[in-house]
Amino acid sequence: MAEVKEMTIPLRAAWAVPRTRRANRAITEIRKHVARHMKMTEDEDIWIDEAVNHYIWSRGMQKPPRKVRVVCTREEGFPLEVKLLEE
């Protein structure tokens, strides 16, 4: 049985670094947030969908969004999947 969670991830920490590193930090914050809230174990990996990456980088490296809504899915034998929430 797959575990599915919708979550809004705040990316405010991405704005606390130099502006040439903000989009990179936003991706790192997504990984940290998902690992914490999905209770990731040591043997699991996180797979972030390409659409999430395009959304973060859509306005460039210096102006990532302040938050992002995603759907996280856990299935046995697969990495944790992070996809954009389609509304």
Backbone as numpy.savetxt, mean C-alpha at the origin, in Angstrom:
# Nx Ny Nz CAx CAy CAz Cx Cy Cz
-10.24 -20.45 2.55 -11.08 -19.27 2.55 -10.20 -18.03 2.55
-10.45 -17.13 1.65 -9.64 -15.92 1.53 -10.11 -14.87 2.54
-9.16 -14.20 3.14 -9.45 -13.09 4.05 -9.31 -11.80 3.25
-10.37 -10.97 3.25 -10.38 -9.74 2.47 -10.67 -8.57 3.42
-9.87 -7.50 3.32 -10.07 -6.31 4.13 -9.95 -5.07 3.26
-10.89 -4.16 3.44 -10.79 -2.84 2.82 -10.19 -1.90 3.85
-9.26 -1.07 3.41 -8.66 -0.12 4.35 -8.24 1.16 3.65
-8.26 2.23 4.42 -7.76 3.52 3.97 -6.41 3.71 4.63
-5.39 3.88 3.83 -4.03 4.00 4.34 -3.60 5.46 4.31
-3.33 6.05 5.47 -2.84 7.43 5.49 -1.38 7.48 5.05
-1.05 8.43 4.22 0.32 8.53 3.71 1.00 9.80 4.21
0.59 10.27 5.38 1.14 11.52 5.89 2.63 11.43 6.17
3.14 10.24 6.48 4.57 10.09 6.75 5.41 10.31 5.50
4.80 10.15 4.33 5.52 10.37 3.08 5.89 11.84 2.90
5.16 12.72 3.58 5.42 14.15 3.45 6.47 14.62 4.46
6.98 13.72 5.29 7.98 14.08 6.31 9.41 13.84 5.83
9.56 13.43 4.57 10.89 13.20 3.99 11.13 14.25 2.91
12.35 14.37 2.40 12.59 15.30 1.30 11.65 15.02 0.12
11.26 16.06 -0.56 10.21 15.91 -1.58 10.63 15.03 -2.76
11.92 14.79 -2.92 12.36 13.90 -4.00 12.26 12.43 -3.62
11.80 12.13 -2.39 11.66 10.74 -1.95 10.24 10.42 -1.51
9.29 11.31 -1.73 7.95 11.14 -1.18 7.19 9.95 -1.75
7.23 9.73 -3.05 6.49 8.60 -3.63 7.10 7.28 -3.17
8.41 7.22 -3.09 9.06 6.00 -2.60 8.65 5.71 -1.16
8.61 6.75 -0.34 8.21 6.58 1.06 6.75 6.17 1.16
5.90 6.67 0.25 4.48 6.30 0.27 4.31 4.79 0.04
5.06 4.22 -0.88 5.01 2.78 -1.13 5.48 2.02 0.12
6.53 2.52 0.76 7.02 1.90 1.98 5.97 1.95 3.08
5.25 3.06 3.20 4.20 3.20 4.20 3.04 2.23 3.93
2.73 2.00 2.67 1.68 1.03 2.32 2.09 -0.35 2.80
3.33 -0.73 2.53 3.83 -2.04 2.97 3.77 -2.18 4.49
4.21 -1.15 5.22 4.20 -1.21 6.68 2.78 -1.31 7.23
1.86 -0.53 6.67 0.47 -0.51 7.15 -0.21 -1.85 6.91
-0.04 -2.40 5.73 -0.65 -3.70 5.41 -0.05 -4.80 6.29
1.25 -4.80 6.49 1.88 -5.81 7.32 1.34 -5.75 8.75
1.13 -4.56 9.28 0.64 -4.41 10.64 -0.81 -4.83 10.77
-1.66 -4.38 9.86 -3.09 -4.61 10.00 -3.56 -5.97 9.51
-2.77 -6.61 8.65 -3.13 -7.96 8.21 -2.38 -9.02 9.03
-1.61 -8.59 10.04 -0.85 -9.49 10.91 0.01 -10.45 10.10
0.84 -9.87 9.27 1.69 -10.64 8.36 2.72 -11.45 9.14
2.91 -12.69 8.74 3.92 -13.54 9.36 5.24 -13.39 8.61
6.30 -13.97 9.17 7.63 -13.82 8.57 7.77 -14.49 7.22
7.01 -15.56 6.99 7.14 -16.29 5.73 6.23 -15.77 4.62
5.48 -14.69 4.87 4.60 -14.11 3.85 5.28 -12.94 3.15
4.86 -12.68 1.93 5.31 -11.53 1.15 4.12 -10.63 0.87
4.40 -9.41 0.43 3.35 -8.48 0.03 3.51 -8.20 -1.45
2.40 -8.31 -2.20 2.38 -7.99 -3.62 1.48 -6.78 -3.80
2.05 -5.67 -4.31 1.29 -4.44 -4.54 0.99 -4.35 -6.02
-0.29 -4.18 -6.34 -0.74 -4.13 -7.72 -0.14 -2.92 -8.43
0.04 -3.06 -9.72 0.62 -1.98 -10.53 -0.27 -0.74 -10.52
-1.59 -0.92 -10.40 -2.51 0.22 -10.37 -2.28 1.09 -9.13
-1.93 0.48 -8.01 -1.62 1.24 -6.80 -0.37 2.08 -7.04
0.63 1.48 -7.65 1.86 2.21 -7.95 1.59 3.39 -8.89
0.78 3.17 -9.93 0.45 4.26 -10.85 -0.32 5.36 -10.15
-1.20 4.99 -9.22 -1.97 5.98 -8.47 -1.05 6.84 -7.60
-0.08 6.21 -6.93 0.85 6.94 -6.07 1.71 7.89 -6.91
2.17 7.42 -8.05 3.06 8.21 -8.89 2.32 9.10 -9.89
1.00 9.14 -9.88 0.22 9.85 -10.90 0.53 11.34 -10.97
0.82 11.96 -9.84 1.14 13.39 -9.85 2.64 13.65 -9.69
3.42 12.61 -9.85 4.86 12.76 -9.77 5.41 12.34 -8.43
6.72 12.39 -8.32 7.40 11.96 -7.10 7.15 12.91 -5.94
6.99 14.19 -6.23 6.94 15.19 -5.17 5.56 15.40 -4.57
4.51 14.92 -5.22 3.15 15.16 -4.73 2.31 13.89 -4.71
2.67 12.90 -3.90 1.82 11.71 -3.81 0.51 12.06 -3.09
-0.51 11.24 -3.23 -1.78 11.52 -2.53 -1.59 11.42 -1.01
-2.49 12.04 -0.27 -2.42 12.03 1.19 -2.92 10.72 1.78
-3.79 10.00 1.06 -4.27 8.70 1.52 -4.71 7.89 0.32
-4.82 6.59 0.52 -5.20 5.71 -0.58 -6.11 4.62 -0.01
-7.17 4.27 -0.75 -8.09 3.21 -0.33 -7.74 1.95 -1.10
-7.49 0.86 -0.37 -7.07 -0.39 -0.98 -7.88 -1.56 -0.43
-7.79 -2.68 -1.15 -8.36 -3.95 -0.71 -7.20 -4.92 -0.56
-7.10 -5.54 0.62 -6.03 -6.49 0.89 -6.64 -7.89 0.96
-6.00 -8.83 0.28 -6.49 -10.20 0.22 -5.40 -11.16 0.64
-5.77 -12.11 1.49 -4.84 -13.16 1.92 -5.42 -14.51 1.53
-4.65 -15.27 0.77 -5.00 -16.64 0.43 -3.81 -17.52 0.79
-4.11 -18.71 1.23 -3.05 -19.62 1.65 -2.19 -20.00 0.44
-0.88 -19.89 0.60 0.04 -20.25 -0.47 0.35 -19.12 -1.43
-0.24 -17.93 -1.23 -0.01 -16.78 -2.10 0.42 -15.59 -1.25
1.10 -14.61 -1.84 1.45 -13.41 -1.07 0.22 -12.57 -0.78
0.32 -11.67 0.20 -0.76 -10.72 0.47 -0.90 -9.81 -0.74
-2.10 -9.67 -1.26 -2.33 -8.84 -2.43 -2.92 -7.50 -2.01
-2.39 -6.42 -2.55 -2.89 -5.07 -2.27 -3.33 -4.48 -3.61
-4.64 -4.18 -3.72 -5.19 -3.62 -4.94 -5.99 -2.37 -4.61
-6.13 -1.48 -5.59 -6.94 -0.28 -5.41 -8.40 -0.66 -5.22
-9.09 0.09 -4.37 -10.52 -0.11 -4.16 -11.25 0.57 -5.31
-12.03 -0.19 -6.04 -12.78 0.38 -7.16 -14.14 0.80 -6.66
-14.43 2.09 -6.81 -15.70 2.62 -6.31 -16.61 2.98 -7.44
